[in-house]
């Protein structure tokens, strides 16, 4: 009887470990102008993309976070460039935010894409089954 219990526990933990290896899709919402929030978002995506290399991650930047993706203003420029070069990571910025702030595409860090609307981008990802993280 004791062997059956041990086997059942071993199976449970094995299944739990297998579940953690399944690729995930996570969209990160960044709207804060706080550089600590920018650093935290980059750190989270960097760590998760390394731990789960077959998973998909997207950072969506809009509102007050625009500086995060601008060449001359980003406090996380080098890390964002590296992340944006990963085929499983997308860094996107809202075109509406860019227009309001008179920012040109040429001012963006390499690899950053422009989406029509940041909120809509997040909603569409959630509709496709992506998990949502609000960085604060």
TIRO-2110 file (N, C-alpha, C; in Angstrom, 1 decimal):
// TIRO-2110
0.8, -1.2, 0.0, N, 1, A
0.0, 0.0, 0.0, CA, 1, A
0.9, 1.3, 0.0, C, 1, A
1.9, 1.2, 0.8, N, 2, A
2.8, 2.4, 0.9, CA, 2, A
3.5, 2.6, -0.5, C, 2, A
3.8, 1.6, -1.2, N, 3, A
4.4, 1.8, -2.5, CA, 3, A
3.4, 2.5, -3.5, C, 3, A
2.2, 2.1, -3.4, N, 4, A
1.2, 2.8, -4.3, CA, 4, A
1.0, 4.2, -4.0, C, 4, A
1.1, 4.6, -2.7, N, 5, A
1.0, 6.0, -2.4, CA, 5, A
2.2, 6.8, -2.9, C, 5, A
3.4, 6.1, -2.7, N, 6, A
4.6, 6.8, -3.2, CA, 6, A
4.6, 6.9, -4.8, C, 6, A
4.1, 5.9, -5.4, N, 7, A
4.0, 6.0, -6.9, CA, 7, A
3.0, 7.1, -7.3, C, 7, A
1.9, 7.2, -6.6, N, 8, A
0.9, 8.2, -6.9, CA, 8, A
1.5, 9.6, -6.7, C, 8, A
2.2, 9.8, -5.6, N, 9, A
2.9, 11.1, -5.3, CA, 9, A
3.9, 11.4, -6.4, C, 9, A
4.7, 10.4, -6.8, N, 10, A
5.7, 10.6, -7.9, CA, 10, A
5.0, 11.0, -9.2, C, 10, A
3.9, 10.3, -9.5, N, 11, A
3.2, 10.7, -10.7, CA, 11, A
2.6, 12.1, -10.7, C, 11, A
2.1, 12.5, -9.5, N, 12, A
1.6, 13.8, -9.4, CA, 12, A
2.7, 14.9, -9.6, C, 12, A
3.8, 14.7, -9.0, N, 13, A
4.9, 15.7, -9.2, CA, 13, A
5.5, 15.6, -10.6, C, 13, A
5.5, 14.5, -11.2, N, 14, A
5.9, 14.4, -12.6, CA, 14, A
5.0, 15.2, -13.5, C, 14, A
3.7, 15.0, -13.4, N, 15, A
2.7, 15.7, -14.2, CA, 15, A
2.8, 17.2, -13.9, C, 15, A
3.1, 17.6, -12.7, N, 16, A
3.2, 19.0, -12.4, CA, 16, A
4.4, 19.6, -13.1, C, 16, A
5.5, 18.9, -13.1, N, 17, A
6.7, 19.3, -13.8, CA, 17, A
6.5, 19.4, -15.3, C, 17, A
5.8, 18.5, -15.9, N, 18, A
5.5, 18.5, -17.3, CA, 18, A
4.6, 19.7, -17.6, C, 18, A
3.7, 20.0, -16.8, N, 19, A
2.8, 21.1, -17.0, CA, 19, A
3.6, 22.4, -17.1, C, 19, A
4.7, 22.6, -16.3, N, 20, A
5.5, 23.8, -16.3, CA, 20, A
6.3, 23.9, -17.6, C, 20, A
6.6, 22.8, -18.3, N, 21, A
7.3, 22.9, -19.5, CA, 21, A
6.5, 23.3, -20.7, C, 21, A
5.2, 23.3, -20.6, N, 22, A
4.3, 23.7, -21.7, CA, 22, A
4.6, 25.1, -22.0, C, 22, A
4.8, 25.5, -23.3, N, 23, A
4.9, 26.9, -23.7, CA, 23, A
3.7, 27.7, -23.3, C, 23, A
4.0, 28.9, -22.9, N, 24, A
3.0, 29.9, -22.6, CA, 24, A
3.0, 31.1, -23.5, C, 24, A
2.0, 31.9, -23.4, N, 25, A
2.0, 33.2, -24.2, CA, 25, A
1.5, 34.2, -23.2, C, 25, A
2.4, 35.2, -23.0, N, 26, A
2.1, 36.3, -22.0, CA, 26, A
2.3, 37.6, -22.6, C, 26, A
1.3, 38.5, -22.4, N, 27, A
1.5, 39.9, -22.9, CA, 27, A
1.6, 40.8, -21.6, C, 27, A
2.6, 41.7, -21.7, N, 28, A
2.9, 42.5, -20.6, CA, 28, A
2.5, 44.0, -20.9, C, 28, A
1.7, 44.6, -20.1, N, 29, A
1.1, 45.9, -20.3, CA, 29, A
2.0, 46.9, -19.5, C, 29, A
2.6, 47.8, -20.2, N, 30, A
3.5, 48.8, -19.5, CA, 30, A
3.0, 50.2, -19.9, C, 30, A
2.5, 51.0, -18.9, N, 31, A
2.0, 52.3, -19.2, CA, 31, A
2.7, 53.4, -18.3, C, 31, A
3.5, 52.9, -17.3, N, 32, A
4.1, 53.8, -16.3, CA, 32, A
5.3, 54.6, -16.9, C, 32, A
5.5, 55.8, -16.4, N, 33, A
6.7, 56.5, -16.8, CA, 33, A
7.9, 56.2, -15.8, C, 33, A
7.6, 55.4, -14.8, N, 34, A
8.6, 55.1, -13.8, CA, 34, A
9.6, 54.1, -14.4, C, 34, A
10.9, 54.5, -14.4, N, 35, A
12.0, 53.6, -14.9, CA, 35, A
12.1, 52.3, -14.2, C, 35, A
11.7, 52.3, -12.9, N, 36, A
11.8, 51.0, -12.1, CA, 36, A
10.7, 50.0, -12.7, C, 36, A
9.6, 50.5, -13.2, N, 37, A
8.6, 49.7, -13.8, CA, 37, A
9.2, 49.1, -15.1, C, 37, A
9.8, 50.0, -15.9, N, 38, A
10.4, 49.6, -17.1, CA, 38, A
11.5, 48.5, -16.9, C, 38, A
12.3, 48.7, -15.9, N, 39, A
13.3, 47.7, -15.5, CA, 39, A
12.7, 46.4, -15.1, C, 39, A
11.7, 46.5, -14.3, N, 40, A
11.0, 45.3, -13.8, CA, 40, A
10.4, 44.5, -15.0, C, 40, A
9.7, 45.2, -15.9, N, 41, A
9.1, 44.5, -17.0, CA, 41, A
10.2, 43.8, -17.9, C, 41, A
11.3, 44.5, -18.1, N, 42, A
12.4, 43.8, -18.9, CA, 42, A
12.9, 42.6, -18.2, C, 42, A
13.1, 42.8, -16.9, N, 43, A
13.7, 41.7, -16.1, CA, 43, A
12.7, 40.5, -16.1, C, 43, A
11.4, 40.7, -16.0, N, 44, A
10.5, 39.6, -16.0, CA, 44, A
10.5, 38.9, -17.4, C, 44, A
10.5, 39.6, -18.4, N, 45, A
10.4, 39.0, -19.8, CA, 45, A
11.8, 38.3, -20.0, C, 45, A
12.9, 38.9, -19.7, N, 46, A
14.2, 38.3, -19.9, CA, 46, A
14.3, 37.0, -19.1, C, 46, A
13.9, 37.0, -17.9, N, 47, A
14.0, 35.7, -17.1, CA, 47, A
13.0, 34.7, -17.6, C, 47, A
11.8, 35.0, -18.0, N, 48, A
10.9, 34.1, -18.4, CA, 48, A
11.2, 33.5, -19.8, C, 48, A
11.7, 34.4, -20.7, N, 49, A
12.1, 33.9, -22.0, CA, 49, A
13.3, 33.0, -22.0, C, 49, A
14.2, 33.2, -21.0, N, 50, A
15.3, 32.2, -20.8, CA, 50, A
14.8, 30.9, -20.2, C, 50, A
13.9, 31.0, -19.3, N, 51, A
13.4, 29.8, -18.6, CA, 51, A
12.5, 29.0, -19.5, C, 51, A
11.7, 29.7, -20.4, N, 52, A
10.8, 29.0, -21.3, CA, 52, A
11.0, 29.5, -22.7, C, 52, A
12.1, 29.0, -23.3, N, 53, A
12.5, 29.5, -24.6, CA, 53, A
11.5, 29.2, -25.8, C, 53, A
10.6, 28.3, -25.6, N, 54, A
9.6, 28.0, -26.7, CA, 54, A
8.3, 28.8, -26.4, C, 54, A
8.3, 29.7, -25.4, N, 55, A
7.1, 30.5, -25.1, CA, 55, A
7.1, 31.8, -25.9, C, 55, A
6.0, 32.5, -25.9, N, 56, A
5.9, 33.8, -26.6, CA, 56, A
5.6, 34.8, -25.6, C, 56, A
6.3, 36.0, -25.7, N, 57, A
6.1, 37.1, -24.8, CA, 57, A
6.0, 38.4, -25.7, C, 57, A
5.1, 39.3, -25.2, N, 58, A
5.0, 40.6, -25.9, CA, 58, A
4.9, 41.7, -24.8, C, 58, A
5.7, 42.7, -25.0, N, 59, A
5.6, 43.9, -24.1, CA, 59, A
4.9, 44.9, -24.9, C, 59, A
3.8, 45.4, -24.4, N, 60, A
3.0, 46.5, -25.1, CA, 60, A
3.2, 47.8, -24.3, C, 60, A
3.7, 48.8, -25.0, N, 61, A
4.1, 50.1, -24.4, CA, 61, A
3.1, 51.1, -24.9, C, 61, A
2.5, 51.9, -24.0, N, 62, A
1.7, 53.0, -24.4, CA, 62, A
1.6, 54.0, -23.2, C, 62, A
0.9, 55.1, -23.5, N, 63, A
0.7, 56.1, -22.5, CA, 63, A
2.0, 56.7, -22.0, C, 63, A
2.2, 56.8, -20.7, N, 64, A
3.4, 57.4, -20.1, CA, 64, A
4.7, 56.6, -20.2, C, 64, A
4.6, 55.4, -20.8, N, 65, A
5.8, 54.5, -20.9, CA, 65, A
6.6, 54.7, -22.2, C, 65, A
6.2, 55.7, -23.0, N, 66, A
6.8, 55.8, -24.3, CA, 66, A
8.3, 55.9, -24.3, C, 66, A
8.8, 56.7, -23.3, N, 67, A
10.3, 56.8, -23.2, CA, 67, A
11.0, 55.5, -23.1, C, 67, A
10.4, 54.5, -22.6, N, 68, A
11.0, 53.1, -22.5, CA, 68, A
11.5, 52.6, -23.9, C, 68, A
10.9, 53.0, -25.0, N, 69, A
11.2, 52.5, -26.3, CA, 69, A
11.9, 53.5, -27.2, C, 69, A
12.2, 54.7, -26.7, N, 70, A
12.9, 55.7, -27.5, CA, 70, A
14.4, 55.7, -27.3, C, 70, A
15.1, 55.7, -28.4, N, 71, A
16.6, 55.7, -28.5, CA, 71, A
17.2, 56.6, -27.5, C, 71, A
16.8, 57.8, -27.4, N, 72, A
17.5, 58.8, -26.6, CA, 72, A
17.0, 58.9, -25.2, C, 72, A
16.0, 58.2, -24.8, N, 73, A
15.4, 58.3, -23.5, CA, 73, A
15.3, 57.0, -22.7, C, 73, A
15.4, 55.9, -23.3, N, 74, A
15.2, 54.6, -22.6, CA, 74, A
16.3, 54.3, -21.6, C, 74, A
15.8, 53.9, -20.4, N, 75, A
16.7, 53.5, -19.4, CA, 75, A
17.1, 52.0, -19.5, C, 75, A
16.4, 51.3, -20.4, N, 76, A
16.5, 49.9, -20.6, CA, 76, A
16.9, 49.5, -22.0, C, 76, A
17.5, 50.5, -22.7, N, 77, A
17.7, 50.3, -24.2, CA, 77, A
18.5, 49.0, -24.5, C, 77, A
19.6, 48.8, -23.9, N, 78, A
20.4, 47.6, -24.3, CA, 78, A
19.6, 46.3, -24.1, C, 78, A
19.0, 46.2, -22.9, N, 79, A
18.2, 45.0, -22.7, CA, 79, A
17.0, 44.8, -23.6, C, 79, A
16.3, 45.9, -23.9, N, 80, A
15.2, 45.9, -24.9, CA, 80, A
15.6, 45.5, -26.3, C, 80, A
16.8, 46.0, -26.7, N, 81, A
17.3, 45.6, -28.0, CA, 81, A
17.6, 44.1, -28.1, C, 81, A
18.1, 43.6, -27.0, N, 82, A
18.4, 42.1, -27.0, CA, 82, A
17.1, 41.3, -27.0, C, 82, A
16.1, 41.8, -26.2, N, 83, A
14.9, 41.1, -26.1, CA, 83, A
14.2, 41.1, -27.5, C, 83, A
14.2, 42.3, -28.1, N, 84, A
13.5, 42.5, -29.4, CA, 84, A
14.1, 41.6, -30.5, C, 84, A
15.3, 41.3, -30.3, N, 85, A
16.0, 40.4, -31.3, CA, 85, A
15.7, 38.9, -31.2, C, 85, A
15.0, 38.6, -30.1, N, 86, A
14.6, 37.2, -29.8, CA, 86, A
13.3, 36.9, -30.6, C, 86, A
13.3, 35.8, -31.4, N, 87, A
12.1, 35.6, -32.2, CA, 87, A
10.9, 35.3, -31.4, C, 87, A
11.0, 35.0, -30.1, N, 88, A
9.8, 34.7, -29.3, CA, 88, A
9.4, 35.9, -28.4, C, 88, A
10.0, 37.0, -28.6, N, 89, A
9.7, 38.2, -27.9, CA, 89, A
9.4, 39.4, -28.8, C, 89, A
8.3, 40.0, -28.6, N, 90, A
7.9, 41.2, -29.3, CA, 90, A
7.8, 42.4, -28.4, C, 90, A
8.3, 43.5, -28.9, N, 91, A
8.2, 44.8, -28.1, CA, 91, A
7.4, 45.7, -29.0, C, 91, A
6.2, 46.1, -28.6, N, 92, A
5.3, 46.9, -29.4, CA, 92, A
5.0, 48.2, -28.7, C, 92, A
4.8, 49.2, -29.5, N, 93, A
4.4, 50.6, -29.0, CA, 93, A
3.1, 51.0, -29.7, C, 93, A
2.3, 51.7, -29.0, N, 94, A
1.0, 52.2, -29.6, CA, 94, A
1.3, 53.4, -30.5, C, 94, A
0.7, 53.4, -31.7, N, 95, A
0.9, 54.5, -32.6, CA, 95, A
0.1, 55.8, -32.1, C, 95, A
-0.9, 55.6, -31.4, N, 96, A
-1.7, 56.7, -30.9, CA, 96, A
-0.9, 57.5, -29.9, C, 96, A
-0.2, 56.7, -29.0, N, 97, A
0.7, 57.4, -28.0, CA, 97, A
1.8, 58.1, -28.8, C, 97, A
2.4, 57.5, -29.8, N, 98, A
3.5, 58.1, -30.5, CA, 98, A
3.0, 59.4, -31.2, C, 98, A
1.8, 59.4, -31.7, N, 99, A
1.2, 60.6, -32.4, CA, 99, A
1.0, 61.7, -31.3, C, 99, A
0.4, 61.4, -30.2, N, 100, A
0.2, 62.4, -29.1, CA, 100, A
1.5, 63.0, -28.6, C, 100, A
2.5, 62.2, -28.6, N, 101, A
3.8, 62.7, -28.1, CA, 101, A
4.7, 63.2, -29.2, C, 101, A
4.2, 63.3, -30.5, N, 102, A
5.0, 63.7, -31.6, CA, 102, A
6.3, 62.9, -31.8, C, 102, A
6.2, 61.6, -31.6, N, 103, A
7.4, 60.7, -31.7, CA, 103, A
7.4, 60.1, -33.1, C, 103, A
8.5, 60.1, -33.7, N, 104, A
8.6, 59.5, -35.0, CA, 104, A
9.2, 58.0, -34.9, C, 104, A
8.8, 57.2, -35.9, N, 105, A
9.3, 55.8, -35.8, CA, 105, A
10.8, 55.7, -35.8, C, 105, A
11.5, 56.7, -36.4, N, 106, A
13.0, 56.7, -36.4, CA, 106, A
13.6, 56.9, -35.0, C, 106, A
12.8, 57.3, -34.1, N, 107, A
13.2, 57.5, -32.7, CA, 107, A
13.2, 56.2, -31.9, C, 107, A
12.6, 55.2, -32.4, N, 108, A
12.4, 53.9, -31.7, CA, 108, A
13.6, 53.1, -31.7, C, 108, A
13.8, 52.3, -30.6, N, 109, A
14.9, 51.4, -30.5, CA, 109, A
14.7, 50.3, -31.6, C, 109, A
15.8, 49.8, -32.1, N, 110, A
15.7, 48.7, -33.1, CA, 110, A
14.9, 47.5, -32.6, C, 110, A
14.1, 47.0, -33.5, N, 111, A
13.3, 45.9, -33.2, CA, 111, A
11.9, 46.2, -32.6, C, 111, A
11.6, 47.4, -32.2, N, 112, A
10.3, 47.8, -31.7, CA, 112, A
9.4, 48.0, -32.8, C, 112, A
8.2, 47.3, -32.7, N, 113, A
7.2, 47.5, -33.7, CA, 113, A
6.1, 48.4, -33.3, C, 113, A
5.4, 49.0, -34.2, N, 114, A
4.3, 49.9, -33.9, CA, 114, A
3.0, 49.2, -34.2, C, 114, A
2.1, 49.3, -33.2, N, 115, A
0.8, 48.7, -33.4, CA, 115, A
-0.3, 49.8, -33.4, C, 115, A
-1.4, 49.7, -34.1, N, 116, A
-2.4, 50.7, -34.1, CA, 116, A
-2.9, 51.3, -32.8, C, 116, A
-3.1, 50.4, -31.8, N, 117, A
-3.6, 50.7, -30.5, CA, 117, A
-3.1, 49.8, -29.5, C, 117, A
-2.5, 50.3, -28.4, N, 118, A
-1.9, 49.4, -27.4, CA, 118, A
-3.0, 48.6, -26.7, C, 118, A
-4.1, 49.2, -26.3, N, 119, A
-5.1, 48.5, -25.6, CA, 119, A
-5.8, 47.4, -26.5, C, 119, A
-6.0, 47.8, -27.7, N, 120, A
-6.6, 46.8, -28.6, CA, 120, A
-5.6, 45.6, -28.8, C, 120, A
-4.3, 45.9, -28.9, N, 121, A
-3.3, 44.8, -29.1, CA, 121, A
-3.4, 43.9, -27.9, C, 121, A
-3.5, 44.4, -26.7, N, 122, A
-3.6, 43.5, -25.5, CA, 122, A
-4.9, 42.7, -25.6, C, 122, A
-6.0, 43.4, -25.9, N, 123, A
-7.3, 42.7, -25.9, CA, 123, A
-7.3, 41.6, -27.0, C, 123, A
-6.7, 41.8, -28.1, N, 124, A
-6.6, 40.8, -29.2, CA, 124, A
-5.8, 39.6, -28.7, C, 124, A
-4.7, 39.9, -28.0, N, 125, A
-3.8, 38.8, -27.5, CA, 125, A
-4.6, 38.0, -26.5, C, 125, A
-5.3, 38.7, -25.6, N, 126, A
-6.1, 37.9, -24.6, CA, 126, A
-7.2, 37.1, -25.3, C, 126, A
-7.8, 37.6, -26.4, N, 127, A
-8.8, 36.9, -27.1, CA, 127, A
-8.2, 35.6, -27.8, C, 127, A
-6.9, 35.6, -28.0, N, 128, A
-6.2, 34.5, -28.6, CA, 128, A
-5.6, 33.5, -27.5, C, 128, A
-6.0, 33.8, -26.2, N, 129, A
-5.6, 32.9, -25.1, CA, 129, A
-4.3, 33.3, -24.4, C, 129, A
-3.8, 34.5, -24.7, N, 130, A
-2.6, 35.0, -24.0, CA, 130, A
-2.9, 35.4, -22.6, C, 130, A
-2.0, 35.1, -21.7, N, 131, A
-2.1, 35.6, -20.3, CA, 131, A
-1.7, 37.1, -20.2, C, 131, A
-2.2, 37.8, -19.2, N, 132, A
-2.0, 39.2, -19.1, CA, 132, A
-1.3, 39.6, -17.8, C, 132, A
-0.3, 40.4, -17.9, N, 133, A
0.4, 40.9, -16.8, CA, 133, A
0.5, 42.4, -16.9, C, 133, A
0.0, 43.1, -15.9, N, 134, A
0.1, 44.6, -15.8, CA, 134, A
1.3, 44.9, -14.9, C, 134, A
2.3, 45.5, -15.6, N, 135, A
3.5, 45.9, -14.8, CA, 135, A
3.2, 47.3, -14.1, C, 135, A
3.5, 47.3, -12.8, N, 136, A
3.3, 48.5, -12.0, CA, 136, A
4.4, 48.7, -11.1, C, 136, A
END
